[in-house]
Amino acid sequence: MPVTDTMPTAARAIAALLLAGLGWVASDMIRPLMPEGTNFGYFNEVNAALGLICGWRVIGKRLGFGWSNGLSAGLTGVASLVVLSLFLLSLYKMLELALDRRVTGLMEGLVTIFDIATEYALVLLHVPLIGLLVGGGVVIGLFGEWVSHRWS
């Protein structure tokens, strides 16, 4: 890995901020899809923070190598945001169940994480949400690539 892969750049910052914004907007779109009475807590904030991390580490690292790489970096960043968010929120839900003593063993806990993640993933199969995530990933990747060429 070249030394410059860890350096902060404008493209990394833009990708991180835009993906954090996309995570926040997508979180707002998910709220009406969940069952009534769902306690969301810090749902938007967690997804925005994960967007910052994925934008910086996943998208930002791959910018500056051409438009097609920027496009694929944006889509990869959105996919990593969705997978990481599903995993962490499912882990949190499983820990809540474990504290209520409804999950008793390690293997049962791991299976429960994947069961909950599957339920949440089925909620995400909503066409406007998928369009937002895919379109946002394309825009973030291309705009980040433009920034990397403009200010490098």
C-alpha positions as CSV (number, residue, x, y, z in Angstrom):
1,M,0.0,0.0,0.0
2,P,1.4,3.4,-0.9
3,V,2.1,5.8,1.9
4,T,-0.5,8.2,0.4
5,D,-3.4,5.7,1.0
6,T,-3.7,6.9,4.6
7,M,-3.4,10.6,3.9
8,P,-6.5,12.8,4.3
9,T,-7.7,14.2,1.0
10,A,-10.6,16.4,-0.1
11,A,-12.1,13.5,-2.0
12,R,-12.1,11.3,1.1
13,A,-13.7,14.1,3.2
14,I,-16.4,14.7,0.5
15,A,-17.1,11.0,0.1
16,A,-17.4,10.6,3.9
17,L,-19.7,13.5,4.3
18,L,-21.9,12.6,1.4
19,L,-22.2,9.0,2.5
20,A,-23.1,10.1,6.0
21,G,-25.8,12.3,4.5
22,L,-27.1,9.4,2.4
23,G,-27.1,7.1,5.5
24,W,-29.2,9.7,7.4
25,V,-31.7,10.2,4.5
26,A,-32.0,6.4,4.0
27,S,-32.6,6.0,7.7
28,D,-35.5,8.4,7.5
29,M,-36.9,6.4,4.6
30,I,-36.7,3.2,6.6
31,R,-38.6,4.5,9.6
32,P,-42.1,4.2,8.0
33,L,-41.3,0.7,6.7
34,M,-40.7,-0.7,10.2
35,P,-43.5,-1.9,12.5
36,E,-45.4,0.8,14.4
37,G,-44.0,1.4,17.9
38,T,-40.4,0.6,16.9
39,N,-38.0,2.4,19.2
40,F,-35.3,3.7,16.9
41,G,-33.1,5.4,19.5
42,Y,-29.9,6.6,17.7
43,F,-30.7,4.9,14.4
44,N,-30.0,7.9,12.2
45,E,-26.9,8.9,14.1
46,V,-25.5,5.4,14.0
47,N,-26.1,5.1,10.2
48,A,-24.6,8.5,9.6
49,A,-21.5,7.6,11.6
50,L,-21.2,4.3,9.7
51,G,-21.5,6.4,6.5
52,L,-18.7,8.6,7.6
53,I,-16.5,5.5,8.2
54,C,-17.4,3.7,5.0
55,G,-17.1,6.9,3.0
56,W,-13.6,7.6,4.3
57,R,-12.3,4.0,4.4
58,V,-14.0,2.3,1.5
59,I,-14.9,5.0,-1.1
60,G,-12.1,7.5,-0.3
61,K,-9.3,4.9,-0.6
62,R,-10.5,4.0,-4.2
63,L,-10.9,7.5,-5.6
64,G,-8.4,9.1,-8.1
65,F,-8.0,6.1,-10.4
66,G,-10.6,6.8,-13.1
67,W,-14.3,7.4,-13.5
68,S,-15.2,3.7,-13.6
69,N,-13.3,3.0,-10.4
70,G,-15.0,6.0,-8.8
71,L,-18.4,4.7,-9.9
72,S,-17.7,1.2,-8.5
73,A,-16.2,2.7,-5.3
74,G,-19.4,4.6,-4.7
75,L,-21.5,1.5,-5.1
76,T,-19.1,-0.6,-3.0
77,G,-19.3,2.1,-0.3
78,V,-23.1,2.0,-0.2
79,A,-23.1,-1.8,-0.1
80,S,-20.6,-1.8,2.8
81,L,-22.7,0.7,4.6
82,V,-25.8,-1.4,4.3
83,V,-24.0,-4.7,5.3
84,L,-22.2,-3.1,8.2
85,S,-25.4,-1.3,9.4
86,L,-27.4,-4.6,9.2
87,F,-24.8,-6.4,11.1
88,L,-24.3,-3.9,13.9
89,L,-28.1,-3.2,14.4
90,S,-28.7,-7.0,14.4
91,L,-25.9,-7.5,16.9
92,Y,-27.4,-4.7,19.1
93,K,-30.9,-6.3,18.9
94,M,-29.4,-9.7,19.8
95,L,-27.6,-8.3,22.8
96,E,-31.0,-6.8,24.0
97,L,-32.5,-10.3,23.6
98,A,-29.6,-11.8,25.5
99,L,-30.0,-9.4,28.4
100,D,-33.7,-10.4,28.6
101,R,-32.4,-14.0,28.8
102,R,-34.2,-15.0,25.5
103,V,-30.8,-15.9,23.9
104,T,-28.7,-18.2,26.1
105,G,-25.8,-19.6,24.1
106,L,-23.1,-18.4,21.8
107,M,-24.3,-20.3,18.8
108,E,-27.9,-19.3,19.4
109,G,-26.7,-15.7,19.6
110,L,-24.9,-16.0,16.2
111,V,-27.9,-17.6,14.6
112,T,-30.2,-14.9,16.1
113,I,-27.9,-12.2,14.6
114,F,-28.4,-13.6,11.1
115,D,-32.1,-14.2,11.6
116,I,-32.6,-10.6,12.7
117,A,-30.4,-9.3,9.8
118,T,-32.5,-11.3,7.4
119,E,-35.7,-9.7,8.7
120,Y,-34.2,-6.3,8.5
121,A,-32.9,-7.0,4.9
122,L,-36.4,-7.9,3.8
123,V,-37.6,-4.5,5.1
124,L,-34.9,-2.9,2.9
125,L,-36.4,-4.4,-0.3
126,H,-38.3,-1.3,-1.0
127,V,-37.9,0.1,-4.6
128,P,-37.6,3.8,-3.7
129,L,-35.0,3.0,-1.0
130,I,-33.0,0.8,-3.3
131,G,-33.1,3.6,-5.9
132,L,-31.9,6.1,-3.4
133,L,-29.0,3.9,-2.3
134,V,-27.9,2.9,-5.8
135,G,-28.3,6.4,-7.2
136,G,-26.6,8.0,-4.2
137,G,-23.7,5.6,-4.5
138,V,-23.3,6.5,-8.2
139,V,-23.4,10.2,-7.5
140,I,-21.1,10.0,-4.5
141,G,-18.5,7.9,-6.4
142,L,-18.6,10.2,-9.5
143,F,-18.5,13.4,-7.4
144,G,-15.7,12.1,-5.3
145,E,-13.8,11.2,-8.4
146,W,-14.3,14.7,-9.8
147,V,-13.1,16.2,-6.5
148,S,-10.0,13.9,-6.6
149,H,-9.1,15.2,-10.1
150,R,-10.0,18.8,-9.4
151,W,-8.2,19.2,-6.1
152,S,-5.3,16.8,-6.3
